[in-house]
Amino acid sequence: MKKSSTRIYVVMQDDTGFMQKSGFAPIRLVKATSQAQALRRVARETMSCRPAHSLEVVEHMLAGVTVLDATSDNESEVAT
């Protein structure tokens, strides 16, 4: 079995206002075998994820939050 080669990825938060308020380092250097693996490593430290309750979805959508579609590669938002 061939071992996957690793490289160093630069992972950064796109919203600089969030970085200044949150205290997170604006840039992380991550040794990984892929870009997705590098993002997952940083996300584990900075984010959490769980299924949304239906009332939460309604509340956030009424407040103007849009649903992002992670099932496609084009990073588009779902219009509702």
N, CA, C and O atoms as a GROMACS GRO file, in nm:
protein
  320
    1MET      N    1   0.085  -0.119   0.000
    1MET     CA    2   0.000   0.000   0.000
    1MET      C    3   0.089   0.125   0.000
    1MET      O    4   0.176   0.140   0.085
    2LYS      N    5   0.066   0.212  -0.095
    2LYS     CA    6   0.143   0.335  -0.106
    2LYS      C    7   0.090   0.439  -0.009
    2LYS      O    8  -0.030   0.464  -0.002
    3LYS      N    9   0.181   0.500   0.066
    3LYS     CA   10   0.142   0.605   0.160
    3LYS      C   11   0.112   0.735   0.085
    3LYS      O   12   0.188   0.774  -0.004
    4SER      N   13   0.003   0.802   0.121
    4SER     CA   14  -0.033   0.929   0.059
    4SER      C   15   0.069   1.035   0.097
    4SER      O   16   0.113   1.041   0.212
    5SER      N   17   0.106   1.117   0.002
    5SER     CA   18   0.201   1.223   0.032
    5SER      C   19   0.128   1.337   0.103
    5SER      O   20   0.012   1.367   0.075
    6THR      N   21   0.199   1.399   0.193
    6THR     CA   22   0.141   1.512   0.266
    6THR      C   23   0.206   1.640   0.220
    6THR      O   24   0.316   1.641   0.164
    7ARG      N   25   0.136   1.747   0.244
    7ARG     CA   26   0.190   1.880   0.217
    7ARG      C   27   0.136   1.975   0.322
    7ARG      O   28   0.045   1.938   0.397
    8ILE      N   29   0.188   2.094   0.327
    8ILE     CA   30   0.141   2.196   0.421
    8ILE      C   31   0.039   2.283   0.349
    8ILE      O   32   0.066   2.337   0.241
    9TYR      N   33  -0.079   2.296   0.409
    9TYR     CA   34  -0.185   2.381   0.355
    9TYR      C   35  -0.200   2.504   0.444
    9TYR      O   36  -0.185   2.497   0.566
   10VAL      N   37  -0.231   2.617   0.382
   10VAL     CA   38  -0.265   2.739   0.454
   10VAL      C   39  -0.417   2.744   0.463
   10VAL      O   40  -0.486   2.749   0.362
   11VAL      N   41  -0.468   2.743   0.586
   11VAL     CA   42  -0.613   2.749   0.608
   11VAL      C   43  -0.642   2.880   0.678
   11VAL      O   44  -0.582   2.912   0.780
   12MET      N   45  -0.737   2.958   0.621
   12MET     CA   46  -0.769   3.087   0.681
   12MET      C   47  -0.918   3.111   0.681
   12MET      O   48  -0.991   3.058   0.597
   13GLN      N   49  -0.962   3.190   0.774
   13GLN     CA   50  -1.103   3.231   0.782
   13GLN      C   51  -1.123   3.344   0.683
   13GLN      O   52  -1.045   3.440   0.681
   14ASP      N   53  -1.227   3.336   0.600
   14ASP     CA   54  -1.249   3.438   0.498
   14ASP      C   55  -1.302   3.569   0.556
   14ASP      O   56  -1.274   3.676   0.502
   15ASP      N   57  -1.379   3.562   0.664
   15ASP     CA   58  -1.440   3.681   0.725
   15ASP      C   59  -1.344   3.739   0.828
   15ASP      O   60  -1.337   3.690   0.940
   16THR      N   61  -1.270   3.845   0.791
   16THR     CA   62  -1.169   3.899   0.882
   16THR      C   63  -1.230   3.962   1.006
   16THR      O   64  -1.166   3.965   1.111
   17GLY      N   65  -1.353   4.012   0.998
   17GLY     CA   66  -1.420   4.066   1.117
   17GLY      C   67  -1.441   3.957   1.220
   17GLY      O   68  -1.426   3.981   1.340
   18PHE      N   69  -1.477   3.838   1.176
   18PHE     CA   70  -1.493   3.724   1.266
   18PHE      C   71  -1.361   3.691   1.334
   18PHE      O   72  -1.358   3.663   1.454
   19MET      N   73  -1.252   3.695   1.258
   19MET     CA   74  -1.121   3.661   1.315
   19MET      C   75  -1.084   3.757   1.427
   19MET      O   76  -1.036   3.715   1.532
   20GLN      N   77  -1.106   3.885   1.405
   20GLN     CA   78  -1.069   3.984   1.505
   20GLN      C   79  -1.152   3.968   1.632
   20GLN      O   80  -1.099   3.983   1.742
   21LYS      N   81  -1.281   3.939   1.619
   21LYS     CA   82  -1.369   3.923   1.734
   21LYS      C   83  -1.348   3.791   1.806
   21LYS      O   84  -1.360   3.784   1.928
   22SER      N   85  -1.316   3.686   1.732
   22SER     CA   86  -1.311   3.552   1.790
   22SER      C   87  -1.178   3.521   1.858
   22SER      O   88  -1.174   3.436   1.946
   23GLY      N   89  -1.071   3.586   1.819
   23GLY     CA   90  -0.941   3.557   1.875
   23GLY      C   91  -0.871   3.440   1.807
   23GLY      O   92  -0.762   3.402   1.848
   24PHE      N   93  -0.933   3.380   1.705
   24PHE     CA   94  -0.869   3.270   1.633
   24PHE      C   95  -0.756   3.324   1.548
   24PHE      O   96  -0.762   3.437   1.499
   25ALA      N   97  -0.654   3.244   1.530
   25ALA     CA   98  -0.544   3.284   1.443
   25ALA      C   99  -0.597   3.299   1.301
   25ALA      O  100  -0.670   3.213   1.253
   26PRO      N  101  -0.562   3.409   1.233
   26PRO     CA  102  -0.614   3.430   1.099
   26PRO      C  103  -0.564   3.327   0.999
   26PRO      O  104  -0.631   3.300   0.900
   27ILE      N  105  -0.448   3.268   1.024
   27ILE     CA  106  -0.392   3.169   0.934
   27ILE      C  107  -0.348   3.048   1.014
   27ILE      O  108  -0.287   3.061   1.120
   28ARG      N  109  -0.381   2.931   0.964
   28ARG     CA  110  -0.334   2.805   1.023
   28ARG      C  111  -0.252   2.732   0.919
   28ARG      O  112  -0.291   2.728   0.802
   29LEU      N  113  -0.142   2.675   0.958
   29LEU     CA  114  -0.063   2.589   0.871
   29LEU      C  115  -0.093   2.446   0.912
   29LEU      O  116  -0.075   2.409   1.028
   30VAL      N  117  -0.140   2.365   0.818
   30VAL     CA  118  -0.187   2.231   0.849
   30VAL      C  119  -0.119   2.130   0.757
   30VAL      O  120  -0.124   2.143   0.634
   31LYS      N  121  -0.055   2.029   0.816
   31LYS     CA  122   0.002   1.919   0.739
   31LYS      C  123  -0.111   1.820   0.713
   31LYS      O  124  -0.172   1.769   0.807
   32ALA      N  125  -0.138   1.791   0.585
   32ALA     CA  126  -0.250   1.705   0.549
   32ALA      C  127  -0.225   1.642   0.413
   32ALA      O  128  -0.136   1.682   0.338
   33THR      N  129  -0.306   1.540   0.383
   33THR     CA  130  -0.296   1.474   0.253
   33THR      C  131  -0.389   1.535   0.149
   33THR      O  132  -0.378   1.505   0.030
   34SER      N  133  -0.482   1.622   0.192
   34SER     CA  134  -0.572   1.689   0.098
   34SER      C  135  -0.622   1.820   0.159
   34SER      O  136  -0.610   1.843   0.279
   35GLN      N  137  -0.677   1.903   0.074
   35GLN     CA  138  -0.734   2.030   0.119
   35GLN      C  139  -0.851   2.004   0.212
   35GLN      O  140  -0.867   2.074   0.313
   36ALA      N  141  -0.935   1.906   0.180
   36ALA     CA  142  -1.049   1.873   0.264
   36ALA      C  143  -1.005   1.827   0.403
   36ALA      O  144  -1.066   1.864   0.503
   37GLN      N  145  -0.899   1.748   0.409
   37GLN     CA  146  -0.849   1.702   0.539
   37GLN      C  147  -0.796   1.819   0.621
   37GLN      O  148  -0.817   1.824   0.742
   38ALA      N  149  -0.731   1.914   0.558
   38ALA     CA  150  -0.680   2.032   0.628
   38ALA      C  151  -0.795   2.116   0.683
   38ALA      O  152  -0.789   2.162   0.797
   39LEU      N  153  -0.899   2.135   0.603
   39LEU     CA  154  -1.016   2.212   0.650
   39LEU      C  155  -1.086   2.142   0.766
   39LEU      O  156  -1.126   2.207   0.863
   40ARG      N  157  -1.101   2.010   0.757
   40ARG     CA  158  -1.165   1.935   0.866
   40ARG      C  159  -1.086   1.949   0.996
   40ARG      O  160  -1.145   1.961   1.103
   41ARG      N  161  -0.955   1.947   0.986
   41ARG     CA  162  -0.872   1.958   1.106
   41ARG      C  163  -0.894   2.091   1.177
   41ARG      O  164  -0.907   2.094   1.300
   42VAL      N  165  -0.899   2.199   1.103
   42VAL     CA  166  -0.922   2.332   1.163
   42VAL      C  167  -1.066   2.343   1.211
   42VAL      O  168  -1.092   2.399   1.318
   43ALA      N  169  -1.160   2.292   1.134
   43ALA     CA  170  -1.301   2.300   1.172
   43ALA      C  171  -1.328   2.230   1.305
   43ALA      O  172  -1.411   2.277   1.383
   44ARG      N  173  -1.260   2.120   1.332
   44ARG     CA  174  -1.280   2.049   1.459
   44ARG      C  175  -1.250   2.137   1.579
   44ARG      O  176  -1.311   2.122   1.684
   45GLU      N  177  -1.156   2.230   1.563
   45GLU     CA  178  -1.117   2.319   1.672
   45GLU      C  179  -1.206   2.443   1.682
   45GLU      O  180  -1.218   2.502   1.790
   46THR      N  181  -1.266   2.483   1.573
   46THR     CA  182  -1.332   2.614   1.570
   46THR      C  183  -1.482   2.610   1.549
   46THR      O  184  -1.548   2.712   1.563
   47MET      N  185  -1.536   2.493   1.515
   47MET     CA  186  -1.678   2.485   1.481
   47MET      C  187  -1.741   2.362   1.541
   47MET      O  188  -1.673   2.269   1.584
   48SER      N  189  -1.872   2.362   1.543
   48SER     CA  190  -1.947   2.243   1.580
   48SER      C  191  -2.062   2.229   1.481
   48SER      O  192  -2.097   2.325   1.412
   49CYS      N  193  -2.118   2.111   1.475
   49CYS     CA  194  -2.224   2.086   1.378
   49CYS      C  195  -2.322   1.984   1.435
   49CYS      O  196  -2.281   1.886   1.497
   50ARG      N  197  -2.450   2.007   1.413
   50ARG     CA  198  -2.555   1.914   1.454
   50ARG      C  199  -2.674   1.937   1.364
   50ARG      O  200  -2.686   2.042   1.301
   51PRO      N  201  -2.764   1.839   1.356
   51PRO     CA  202  -2.885   1.859   1.276
   51PRO      C  203  -2.968   1.975   1.332
   51PRO      O  204  -2.978   1.991   1.454
   52ALA      N  205  -3.026   2.053   1.244
   52ALA     CA  206  -3.109   2.165   1.286
   52ALA      C  207  -3.250   2.117   1.318
   52ALA      O  208  -3.304   2.030   1.250
   53HIS      N  209  -3.309   2.175   1.420
   53HIS     CA  210  -3.449   2.149   1.450
   53HIS      C  211  -3.535   2.233   1.357
   53HIS      O  212  -3.493   2.341   1.315
   54SER      N  213  -3.653   2.187   1.324
   54SER     CA  214  -3.737   2.257   1.227
   54SER      C  215  -3.769   2.400   1.271
   54SER      O  216  -3.771   2.491   1.188
   55LEU      N  217  -3.792   2.422   1.400
   55LEU     CA  218  -3.821   2.558   1.447
   55LEU      C  219  -3.699   2.649   1.435
   55LEU      O  220  -3.713   2.769   1.411
   56GLU      N  221  -3.580   2.593   1.452
   56GLU     CA  222  -3.458   2.671   1.432
   56GLU      C  223  -3.445   2.715   1.287
   56GLU      O  224  -3.408   2.829   1.259
   57VAL      N  225  -3.476   2.624   1.196
   57VAL     CA  226  -3.468   2.657   1.053
   57VAL      C  227  -3.561   2.773   1.021
   57VAL      O  228  -3.523   2.869   0.954
   58VAL      N  229  -3.684   2.764   1.069
   58VAL     CA  230  -3.782   2.870   1.046
   58VAL      C  231  -3.734   3.001   1.105
   58VAL      O  232  -3.737   3.104   1.038
   59GLU      N  233  -3.688   2.999   1.229
   59GLU     CA  234  -3.642   3.121   1.297
   59GLU      C  235  -3.527   3.186   1.222
   59GLU      O  236  -3.528   3.308   1.200
   60HIS      N  237  -3.430   3.108   1.182
   60HIS     CA  238  -3.313   3.166   1.114
   60HIS      C  239  -3.347   3.214   0.973
   60HIS      O  240  -3.296   3.316   0.928
   61MET      N  241  -3.434   3.140   0.903
   61MET     CA  242  -3.471   3.183   0.768
   61MET      C  243  -3.554   3.311   0.773
   61MET      O  244  -3.540   3.397   0.685
   62LEU      N  245  -3.640   3.326   0.873
   62LEU     CA  246  -3.715   3.450   0.888
   62LEU      C  247  -3.622   3.568   0.918
   62LEU      O  248  -3.653   3.683   0.886
   63ALA      N  249  -3.508   3.537   0.981
   63ALA     CA  250  -3.410   3.642   1.011
   63ALA      C  251  -3.318   3.670   0.892
   63ALA      O  252  -3.229   3.755   0.902
   64GLY      N  253  -3.340   3.600   0.780
   64GLY     CA  254  -3.263   3.629   0.660
   64GLY      C  255  -3.147   3.534   0.631
   64GLY      O  256  -3.074   3.555   0.534
   65VAL      N  257  -3.130   3.432   0.711
   65VAL     CA  258  -3.023   3.335   0.687
   65VAL      C  259  -3.064   3.244   0.572
   65VAL      O  260  -3.176   3.194   0.569
   66THR      N  261  -2.974   3.222   0.477
   66THR     CA  262  -3.003   3.135   0.363
   66THR      C  263  -2.943   2.996   0.388
   66THR      O  264  -2.850   2.981   0.467
   67VAL      N  265  -2.998   2.898   0.320
   67VAL     CA  266  -2.950   2.760   0.330
   67VAL      C  267  -2.841   2.740   0.225
   67VAL      O  268  -2.864   2.767   0.107
   68LEU      N  269  -2.725   2.693   0.266
   68LEU     CA  270  -2.616   2.662   0.174
   68LEU      C  271  -2.631   2.518   0.128
   68LEU      O  272  -2.667   2.431   0.207
   69ASP      N  273  -2.603   2.492   0.002
   69ASP     CA  274  -2.613   2.358  -0.053
   69ASP      C  275  -2.474   2.294  -0.059
   69ASP      O  276  -2.393   2.331  -0.144
   70ALA      N  277  -2.448   2.200   0.030
   70ALA     CA  278  -2.318   2.133   0.033
   70ALA      C  279  -2.316   2.009  -0.055
   70ALA      O  280  -2.216   1.938  -0.059
   71THR      N  281  -2.424   1.982  -0.125
   71THR     CA  282  -2.430   1.862  -0.208
   71THR      C  283  -2.375   1.884  -0.348
   71THR      O  284  -2.363   1.789  -0.426
   72SER      N  285  -2.342   2.008  -0.382
   72SER     CA  286  -2.286   2.036  -0.514
   72SER      C  287  -2.153   2.108  -0.498
   72SER      O  288  -2.124   2.164  -0.392
   73ASP      N  289  -2.073   2.107  -0.603
   73ASP     CA  290  -1.941   2.168  -0.598
   73ASP      C  291  -1.941   2.317  -0.627
   73ASP      O  292  -1.838   2.382  -0.612
   74ASN      N  293  -2.054   2.372  -0.669
   74ASN     CA  294  -2.054   2.511  -0.715
   74ASN      C  295  -2.077   2.614  -0.605
   74ASN      O  296  -2.090   2.732  -0.636
   75GLU      N  297  -2.082   2.575  -0.479
   75GLU     CA  298  -2.093   2.665  -0.364
   75GLU      C  299  -2.210   2.763  -0.375
   75GLU      O  300  -2.200   2.875  -0.325
   76SER      N  301  -2.318   2.724  -0.438
   76SER     CA  302  -2.432   2.814  -0.451
   76SER      C  303  -2.522   2.803  -0.329
   76SER      O  304  -2.519   2.705  -0.255
   77GLU      N  305  -2.602   2.907  -0.310
   77GLU     CA  306  -2.699   2.908  -0.201
   77GLU      C  307  -2.835   2.865  -0.254
   77GLU      O  308  -2.868   2.889  -0.370
   78VAL      N  309  -2.912   2.802  -0.167
   78VAL     CA  310  -3.045   2.760  -0.207
   78VAL      C  311  -3.141   2.875  -0.185
   78VAL      O  312  -3.151   2.927  -0.073
   79ALA      N  313  -3.210   2.916  -0.286
   79ALA     CA  314  -3.308   3.024  -0.273
   79ALA      C  315  -3.439   2.964  -0.222
   79ALA      O  316  -3.490   2.867  -0.279
   80THR      N  317  -3.492   3.022  -0.116
   80THR     CA  318  -3.618   2.972  -0.061
   80THR      C  319  -3.720   3.084  -0.054
   80THR      O  320  -3.833   3.061  -0.010
   0.00000   0.00000   0.00000
